[in-house]
Amino acid sequence: MRGYQQPAIRPAVSDAQIAFRALSRHRRSKLARAAATDLVKADQWGRGGAVTAEVSTALGQALAALQAKGPKK
């Protein structure tokens, strides 16, 4: 049985990426549009996948702006 084996390398995921994955699909697509990318690349970034540095910083800034607004009342 090989179920106990796991990959040797796991992507390092930041708190911002975890928060991004917790958002709804609609909110993620809005943030991706604000970062001038598509939802596929944004979701790759949320999983810790390989994306360009420009996309990574733009998504991080868009998420920080969303979190600075606070929850809707």
N, C-alpha and C positions, 0 to 999 in steps of 0.2 A: 504494500500500500504506500502511495507516494503523497498522500494528503498532508503529511506533516512538513513537507519541504516548502520553503518560501523563497521568493527571489532574494538575491544577495543585496540588491540595491533598491532602496525605496526612495521615492522623491520627497524632498524636504518641503513641507507645506507650512506656510506662515499663518498667523492668526487672521490676516486680511483675506487670504485665500479660503480659509475655513468659513469666514463670515460671508464671502461671496457665494460659496456653494449653498449656504443656508437660505439665500434669497430665492424668490419665485422666479420662474422662467421669464416672465414679463419684465421684472425689475432687472434681471441679468442682461436681457436684451437691450434695455434702455441704457444701462451702464456701458455695454459694449458699443452701442451707437455713439455715446458721448466720448468714448475712447478711440473712435474712428477705426473700429475693427468689427469683425462679425462674431456671432454668438459661439461658433465652433472654436475660434481661437481663445475667446474669453473663458469658455468652459475648460479648455486645455490648461489655461493659466490657473484656474481654480483647482484643478487636480494636481498641479505641480508639474505639468508637462512643459515641453520646450517651446517657448515663444520668444519673440524678439524683445530686446530691452525696452524699446519705445512702447510696445504694447503693454508690457509689464508695468512700467511706470505710469502710463496713462490710466490703466485699470485701477492701480493702487490709489491714484489721485482722485479718480471718480468715486471710488468706494469711500475714501476718507471724506469727501464732500458730502456724500449721502449720510454718513454716520454723524457728521457735524450738524446736519439739519435736525437730527433727533427723530424720535417716533412721532407719527402723525397723531393728532388728538381730535 
